[in-house]
Amino acid sequence: MADSAYVGSRTPRVEDARLLAGRGRYVGATRLPGMAYATVVRSPVAHGRLARCDAGAARASAGVLDVITPADAAGLRLPCAGLAPGQLVDSYPVLDETVRYAGQPVALVVAATPEAAEDAAGLVDLDFTELPAVVGVERALAADAPLLYPEWGANVAADFALGDDCEAAIAGADLVVDLTFTFGRVSPYPMETRGVVAAYDGAELTIRLSTQAAHQAREHAADALGLSHDRVRVIGADVGGGFGGKEHVYPDELLVCLAAMRLGRPVSWAESPGDRLVATLPSRAAVHRGRLALDSGGRFVALHADIAGDLGAHPSNVGPGPFAVTAMMLPGPYRFDLAGARVRGVVTTTTPTGSYRGYGQPEAAWTRERLVDEAARRLGADPVELRLRNLLTPEDLPCGNRVWQTYDSGDYPRALRTLRELVSPPVRDDGRRRGVGYSCHVEITGLGASASMKAAGIMSGGFESARLRMEPDGSVVVASGLAGIGQGIETVFAQIAADRLGVPIDRVRVTLGDTASTPYSPIGSIASRAAAVGGAALTRAADQLRAKLLELAAHRLEAAPGDLELADGGVRVKGDPRVSVPLRELATSAWRGWDLPEGATPGLEERAVYDPSDYTYAYGAQAAAVAVDVETGAVEVEGYWVVNDAGVQLNPEIVEGQIRGGVAQGIGMALTEEVVYSEDGQPVADYLPPTAREVPDIVVASLVTPSGVTPGGMKGAGEAGTIGPPAAIGNAVAAALPEVADRITGTPLTPERIWTLLR
């Protein structure tokens, strides 16, 4: 078998046969002997103090085994794994007698059946001394706003600057575009809701969890519960979508673990669909004041944003991290003399916000790209040509942007020119107004570089480990602490191992996300890093194992290792396939300790660690064609085009699928999705992810510029699709409605919002 029989090919996903046949290993399908069931009691008010939490009637209810109240969980806290400069808190309580959002857990009921637990939850007698709600960052920043944490003196948990001071450059510019943008909060909304089954045998706590980061979940749970890490095992198994919302342990999940320890029997809990919007962390909610300064020739001089991000009731595990990434990626693929941002993390009486696919980058793209289009409109310039005039070129790379990010490789102008050639909007005459909008972005991927993460206040390492074993029969097992969350990681890891070791892909098995049997993964499958960082670790391990196989075969064949190759299920002399040894025979001998070269150890198992020297930076350009009904305000996306460069593609089919799925989520952010709160802090039940009706055919074209950072040349691709759509669609709507173009400043662009602008 020649090199690269699989890597770079459209190999079908190996995990699909299992998943489509209903053999997925999901938390919700777990059944253990004696298993009990939990229901979370949540606060009905947005802000108040818990004056009474009487669980007597609930405890006396038939089938009830335990009720956990704030008094039972005193001192139980979870950490903020990401800390911003000057952040005022670094952890938060699992149960608190002060509630700061509707839906905050206040108790847990455990019973022999789900129905008994649900019935008893309704018997917990709660009484609150209500306090004023604070909804939205503008209200929270007002001088007369009620304070969520009076000891802070303001509703600001962190306030810091990144990049340059741009004031003088903006004041002296020939043209300044100054707009304020608002972003609705959106939910990750995975198909599989969060769930956990916890079991405690007195010595070890085993947590079956729908998680993107099993090892991080183990550490946080163990530390919170006062257990040593060796006494906690987290089993991730299959995950039906995460999108950032499952990268940490939640308070309700930790309460289930506590209940299992108190009862000494397994306890199961699954988030109900009705709780999803108040219990799983949303993201995106922010207000930006963005300013773009240009000279008379249309050259970008300076870019600055004042970012007020909505943290919700308290900093979550990631704190203001997404807002900081917005600032870091604000310059995008363009050349600026100066760029910077002020970032504030603001608390409100709403569900805490956290990670979501793109992690602050769609917001950066919206602010920057809407400013660029508005500048083009005021200059009377073509928006594409204005971008091309200011894009960094291949000759500029690698280079640092003004907010301390070092872009590695790429051809940004080529991506935009290629996109322009692809765009072919439909021509129809139905009375609707039409426009085409463009957006460009650079995507920070391959989260790693442990030292850089420490410097940035991220309480985690950034490396990945991989363990690779060839069994005595020549089959191969890959072990990684990463999680399979639908991104095809089983397939691409099998492709890497099969190619490097010269075995058929059906002879490779990939195991993931079990802290007892897989190598340590500090932060798991997040931030477009699984292939770029985990794949690099696996590449190293495979190269080590390949070298050992060649060494063993060279001893057997009396040849130099450099004269040998792995092919056709064996190791042979290059150019003479008659002189060879089958892999199975070689592997069997290695595990028996037979016929080994002097100094060689028995067995065929290698472990490698990859700690990146820096992030990798994918990039792309996207375009949307929209039709706007001026009578109703409805926006239809009629066409969508993407040009993306994720470096070396391990599997183009999977990359394109990731991009299309991301675009669908970006369309939702742009047009339909928003968690809305009333003035008294109550979430509105309606939430509208896009359907097949709202998502058109998506044309995807790829460029390939290998990363010079990553072994194998890969960059991340998991978040690319989500970054560009809001900006491209916003620009398209502005092009269709030039009379209100400078007021297309908020997401989502609902019919009501467009209709109101037009009137």
N, C-alpha and C positions, 0 to 999 in steps of 0.2 A: 504494500500500500504506500503510495507516494505521499510526500508531505502535502499538507493543505488539501486533503481529500474532503475535509469537512469545513474547516475554518474558511469563512468567506462564502460558503454555499448556502442555499436556501433549504437547509436540512429541516425536515418536519420536526415539530416540538415533541420531544420524547415523553414529556409528562402528560400530554393530552390524552393518550390512550387510557391512562389510569383515571384521569379526571372525568373524561366524557363517559366512562363506563360506570361512574358512580363510586369509584374506589378511592376517592380523595380522603385524606386523613384530616378532617376538620374538627375543631374543638366541639362544635355542637353535636357531633355524632358520637362523642365519648360517653360510654356507659360503664360505670364501675360499681362493684358490689357495695350496697349500703349507701349509695349516693343520695345526698340531700340537695335541696334546691333553694336558691336565694332570690329575694326581691329587694331592690333598693328603694328606700323611702326618700323622696326628694322634696326639697322646699318648694311650696307653692308661691312664695313671695320672693321678690328680687333683692330686697335689702331689709335686714332686721336682725333682732337678737332672739334667740330661742329661749323663751321664758319657761316653756314646759315641754318635756318629751316623755310622756307617760306610756311605757310599753307594757303595762300590766295586763290589759285586755288582750293584747297581741300574744303575749307569752302564754296566756291561758287558753288560747284558741287551739282547736283540734289539730294535731299534727305538727305544731310548732316546736322546734328544737332549740332555737336560740334567737335572741334579738340583741343586736349591738347598737348602742347609742353613743353619743359623744363622750359620755363619762367612761365607757368601756374602751375607748380608743384614744384616751388622753395621751398626748406626747407622740402619737403616731404621725410621722411626717414623710413627705416625699421630696426629693431634691430637685432644684433647678439645675439641669445639666449644662445649660448655657447661661453664662453670666455676662451682662453688659457692663461697661465701665460705670462705676458708681451705683450699680443696682442695689436697691435698698433691702431686698430679701433674697435668700438663697435656697429657701425651701417653703413648703406650705403644708398645712394640716390636712390629714385625711378626713376627719370630721371636725367641724368647728361650730361653736355655739353662736357665732356671728355668721349669718348667711349673706352672700353678696351676689347671688344670681339665682333666678328661678331655675330649679332643676338641680341645685347643689345637693349632694347626698347629706342626709341628716341621720339615717339609721339603716340597718340591714336586718331583714327578717329571713330566717332559715327554717324550712319545714320539710316534711317527708315527701311532699309532692309540690310541683310548681303552683297548682291551684290553691293549696293550703297556704303557701307563702304569700301569694298575691292577696288572698282574702285577709290574712292577718295584717299585712302591710297597711290596709285601710283602717285597721283598728288602733294604730299608733296615734296617740292623742298629742297633737302639736299645737302650741300657742306661741305666737311671735309678737314682739314689740316692733312694729314696722318702722322703718326709716325711709327717707326719700330715695327714690331710684335716680340713677345717673346714667343716661343712655347717650352714647356718642361722644367722641373725643372733644368736639367743640364745647358741649355742655360740661364735660368733666374739667376742661381747662378754664372755664369761666370763673371770674373772681368770686361769685356767690355760689359756686357749686358745693353741694354737700360733700364731705370728705369720707372716702371709704376707709381710710386709715388715718384718723386725726393726728396721730403721732408723727406722720410724715410732713404735715403742714401743707400738702398739695396732693393732687391725684396723679402725680408723676413718679414712677418707680425708677426711671433712668432717663438721663438727659446728657447726650454727648455729641461730639462733632467728628466727622470723618472727612479726610481730604483737605481741599484748599479753602481759604477765605476768598470768596469770589466777589465781595461787595464792590471793590474799586473797579474791577474789570467790567462788571455789569453796569455800573454808573457811567462808565466811559464808552459803552458800546453804541454802535449806530442803530441797532435794532434790538429791543428786548421783548421777548414774548413771556408774559407773566400770567400764569393761569393756576387756579386751585382745583385739584382733582379729588374726588371722593371714590372710595372703593367699598362696595357692599361685602359683608362677611359671607363666605361660602363654606360649605361643608365638604370634607373629603368623600363622604357618602359611598363607602365600599359596599359591594354586594353582600359580603359576609359582615354582619355587625360584629362588634366586639364580643368576646366571650372568654370564659375561663373555667377550668375545672381544677380545683386544688385538693390535694390529698396529703395527709400528714400521718406518719406512722410512729411518731415519737422521736425519730432520729433524723428523718429527711422529709422535707416539704417538696412535693412534686407538683409543679404548676404546668398544666397544659393550657397554652395561651395563644390566642390569635395575635401574633406579634411580628414585627419587622426586625426586632433586635433582641434575640433571646438572652444573650449574655448580659446586656445592659439591664434587661428586665430582672434577671436573677440578682444582680448586684443591688439594684434599688429596692427590690422586695426584701432581700436578706438584711440589708442595713436598716430598713424601716422596722422590720419585725425583730431585730436583735439576734439574728441567726448568723453563724459563720457561713461564708459563701459555699463551702464544701457541703453544707447541709441543705442546700436549695438546688433543685434541678428544674430547669425550664425546658419544656418540649414545645417547639414551635410548629412542627408538622406543616401542613398546607395552610395557606392564608388566602382567603378569597378577596384580595384587594386590601391595600393599606393606604397608599397615597400620602404617607406621612402621619396619618392619624393613629397608627399603631406602633409608633417607635418607642413607646415608654409605658410604664405601669400607671394606670389611673387609680384614683382613690377607691372607686367601687370595686375594682379588681383586687386591690390589696385587702379590702374588707372581707372578700370571699376567702382569701388566704388565711386571714385571722380567724374567720369562722371555722375553717377546716382544722386549724390548730386547737381551737377551743373545744371542738366536738370530737376530734379524733376520728372523723369519717370524711369521705370525699364530699365536696360541696361544688355545685355547678351553678353558673349564672350566665345568662346571655342578655345582651342589651336588647330591649324591645324596640321595634321600629319607631314607636311613638316617642321614645326617649332619645333617639339618635341625635336630634338637632340641639338638645340641651345638654347631652352627656358627652358626646364625642367632640373633641376640640375643633372648632372651625378656624378659618384663617382669612387673610387678605384685608380685613377691616382697617382702614387708614384714611387719613387726609394728607394730601401733599400740596404744598405751594411750590410749584416748579417754575424756574426762570431760565430761559435760554437766551444768551447774548451772542449777537453776530456782528461782523463788520459789514461795511457797505457792499463788499463783494460776495456776501453769503457765507463767509468762513465762520465756523463755530469758534467763538472766543471763550465762553464760559458756560457752565451748567451747574445750577444749584437747586437743591430741593430741601424744604423744611418738612420733615416727615413726622407726623404725629400718628403713631400706631396704637390701635386699640388692643390692649392686653387682656381685656375682660376683667374678671374679679381679682385676679392675681397673676403674676408671672407664672406661666406654665413651665414645663420641663425645658423648653427652649427659650423662655424669656423673650426679650426683644430681638432675638436672633434674626427672624425673617425681615424685620425692619432694617437691621444693620446690613443684611445682604442686599436689600433694595438699594441702600446707599452705595455699597461696594460695586454693584453692577450698573449703577446709574449711567456711567459714560457709554456703556455698550461698545459697539465696534468703531466708534468715531474718534477723531483727533480733536482734543480740546486743549487750549492753553491751561485752563484751570477747571476743576470740577470738585464739588464737595457737597456735603449735606449736614444738616442738624437732625438728629434722631431723638425722639422722645417716646418712651413707652408709657402709655396713659392707662390708668385703671378705670373701669366702668362696671356697673352692676349687670353684667352679662356673662355668659359662659366664657371661661378663659380661652384665649386663642393660642394656636400652636402651629404645627407644621402642616403644609399641604403642598402637593406636587408643584415644584417651581420655587417654593420657599422664598418669596419676596421678589422673584425675578419678573413675573408678569406685571407687577405693579411698577417696577423700574422701567420696563419696556413701554408700558402705557404712558407714563409721564414723559419720558424722553421722546417717544415717537409721535405723540400728539403735539408736543411743542415743536418738533421738526416740521410736521405737516402744517401747523398754523403759521410757522415762519415762512414756509414756501408760499402759502396763500397770500400773506401780506407782502411778500416780495414779488408776487406774480411769477414765481419760478415753478418748474416741474418738480414735484416732490422726490421722484427717483433721482433726477439729476442733482438736486441739492444734496441728497444723501451721498451719491457717488463722489461729489466734490469734497466731502469731508470724511469718507471712510479711510480707516487705516489700510495700507496696502501690504502685500506679502513681504515687501522689502523692509517694512517697518517692524516686522515680527522676528523674534520675540521682543515684546516691549511691555513696560508697565503702564497701566492706566493711572489716572490721577488719584485713585482711591486704593492704591497699593496692591492691585491685582496684576500679575505678570502673564499676559496672554502668550501662549506658546507657539501656535502655528495656524495658518489658514490663508484663505484668499477671500476676504470679505466682499470686495467689489465683484468678483466673479459670481458669488452666490446671488447677489442682487441682479446682475445682468442676466444670469441664467433664469432667474425667477421672472423677470420682465418678459423674456421670450416665451415662457410657458403660459402666462396669463392670457386667457381667452374668454372674457365674460360673455354670457348669453345675450343675444339681441332679441328683445321682446318689446312690444308696444301695448302695454296693458294699463297705462295711466300711472304706474308707480315710478318714483324717482330712483335712479340707479347711480352707483358709484363704485370705484375700485380703490382700495386702500392697501398700503404696504407697511411692513414693519421689519426691522432688522434687530438682531440681538446677538450677544455673546453669552453662552451658558457656562457657569462655573460648575464643573463636574469632578468626579473622583475625589470626593471629600476625604482628606487624609493629611499627611504631613503632621505627625503627632506633635512635634515641637511648635508648629504654627498654630495648631488647635489650642495648645496650652496658652500660647501668647494671646489668642483671641478670646480666652475665657470659656472655652468649651471643655467641660470636665470629662474628657475621654481621650483615648488614643485614636489614631486614624489609620493604623496599619491593618492588614488582613493576613491571615494564615490559611494555608491549605495543606492537607495531608493526602497523599496519594499512595495507594498500595496495589501492587499487582499480586493477585492470589496465585497459589500453586498451579491452577489450571489456566493461567494466562488472562483471566478476567481482571477487571480493574475497578477499584472503588475510590471515589473522590469524596473527601469529607471537608465541609466548610461550615463555619458558624453563621454564614449568611442565611437569609430566609427567601423562600420562593413565594413571591407575592403576585404572581401572574406575569412577571417580566421575562420568563423563559430562561432563568438562570440554570436550571437543570440541563437544558439542551446545550447552551453555549459552553458550559463546563465540560459536558460530555464530548463536545466537538473538539475542545482544546486537548483533552486527555487522549482521545482517539487518534488525533493527528500526530501528537508528539510521541506517542508510544506505538503507533503503527498497528492498532487493533480496530476491528469494526465497532461502530458506535453502540451496537446492541450488546457489546461485551463490557460496557462502562455503566456503572451505577453511581449516582450522585446522592449523597446524604447531606442534609442541611439542618441547621438550627436547633440542635439538641445539645444543651450545655454539658451533658454527661458523656457525649460521644463525638463531638465535633470540635475542631480547634477554636480558640478564643477569637471572637469578633467583637471589637469594642463597641461599635455603633450599628452594625448590621446593615440591612438593605435599605439605605436611604440615600438621598442626595446624588443620584446618578453615579453610584460608586461600585456597584456589585461587580460589573464586568471589568471596569477600569482598574480597580484596586484588587478585588478578589481574583479576577482573571489573571492579573499580573502575578499574584502569589502562586496560583495554580501553574502558570507557565513556568515559573522558576522550579517548582517541585517536579513538574513533568520533565524538564530538562535535566534535573538531577537524576531522576529515575532512568531516563533514557541513557544518560552517560554510564550509569551502572550496568544497564543491560548490555551496552556496547563493550564495556570492560569485561564482563563475564563471557560474552560471545567471543571476544578477541582471544581470551585465554583458551577457550575451547577450540577455536578455528586456527590458532597460531597465526593471527593476523594483527595488524595495528588497528586500534579503534577507529582511526580516521579513515580507514579503508572499508569500513562497514556501513551498512544502512539497514534501517528497519523497514521491512516491506513484506507484503503477502503473508502476514502472520508469523514472521520469523526475522532473524537477523542474518544478512547475507553479505558476501563480498560484493562490492560495487562492480557492476559489469559482468559478474559471474554468478547468477542465481543458483547454480548447482552446488556452490559451496555455502551452505547455510545451516542454521540450527533453529528449529521451531521455538516460538516464544513459550509455548506450554512446557516443553522440555527444559528450557533455560530456567523458567520460573520454578518448576518442581525441584530442580537441582539446587537453586538458590535457597529455597525454604528448607531443604534437607541438609544444607551445608555441604553438598557434594561438589567436587571439582571446582573449587573457588580459587581465584588467584591469591597469592600470598598477601596477607593483610586485609582481604575482603571479609566483611561480616555476612553471616547468613541473612536471608530475607530480602524482600524487595518493597521497602516502604520509605518514603521520603516526606519530609515536612519542610515548607519554605514560608518565609515571612516577607511581605513587601510593605515597606513604609515609604510612601511617595515622597519625593523631594519637593513636590509642589502640586497644586491642583492642575488639572487639565481643563482646557477651555474649548468646548464645542461652540459652534455658531450656526446661524442660519438666517434666512429671509423668508417671509411669508406674505401672502396676499389674499385678500378676500374681495369678492364681488357681492354686493348687496342690492336688494330692492326694498325701498321704503314706501309704505302706503301712507300718504300724507293725511288721509281722512281718519285713519285709525292709529297711526304711529307704529304699526307693526313693521318689524325688520325681518327680512328673509335673507339668509346667506345662500346665494345661488351657486357660488363656486368658491373653491379654496385650493390654494397651491402652496407647496412647501419645498424649499431647497435647504438641505441640512447637511452638515459635515460633522460626523461623530468620530472622525479618525478611521482606523481600520475597523471594518464591520465584521464581527464574528459570524453574524447571521443576518443578511439584509432583510429577510422576511420578518424577523422579529423586530429589527430596528424600525421598519416601516409600520409595523403594527403598533409599536409603542408610540410613534409619532402620531398616527391617526387617532389612537385613543386619547392622547394628550390634547390634540386639536379639539376633539369633542368636548373635553372638559373645559378648554379655553372658550369655546363657543358658549357653554353654559354660564361661565363667569361674565362674558360680554353681554349676554342677552336675557337670561332667564333666572339665574340662581342668586338668591339672597336670603339670608336669615334675618328677618325683620323683627324689631321689637317695638312694642307700644311705649308710650312715655313712662308708664309705670313698670317697665322692665319685663313685660310678659312677651315671650316669643310668639310670633304668628305661625300657625301650624303649616300653612302652605309653603312648599318648597318644590321648585320645578327644574329638575335636571333636564337637559335636552333629550329628545327622543330622536328616532330615525327621521322624523319629519323636519327637525331643525338642523340636522347634520347632512350636508351635501356630500357628493363624491369628493374625495380629497386626493389631489394629485401630489405625489411625493417624488422628488428627485434628490439624488445623493451626490455629494462631492466627497472625496476621500483624501484628507491631508493627515498623515500619521502624526501622532503625538511623539515628540522627542523625549517626553518625560516617562511614559509608561512602557515597560517591556511588552512588546506586541503592538504598540502604537495605538491602542484603543483610547477613546474618550467616551464619556457618558452620553446616553441618549434617552434616558427614561423620562426626563422632564422637558425636553426640547419642544414637544408639541404644545405644551400648555402656555409657553411664554409669549408667543407672538399673536395668538388670535384676538385677545381683547383689543390690542392696539391696532391691528390690521382692520378689524371690524369697525372700531371707533373711527379710524381714518376714512374708511369707506363710507360710513354714514355721513361724516362731515363733508366728504366730496359730493355726496348726493344732495345734501342740504346746506349749501354754502351760506345761506342767509343766517344760519344758526351755528356755523362751524365752530366758532370760538366758545360755544356753550355746550359742546359735546365733551363733557368733563367728568362724567361719573359712570360707574358700572353698578348694576347692569343697565343696559339701554332698553328698558321695558317700553311697551307701547304707550303706557301712561306718561313716562318721562319724555318720550319723543313728541307725543301729542301736545303735552304742556309746553314744550319749547317752541313748537310751531305756532302756538297761540299766545 
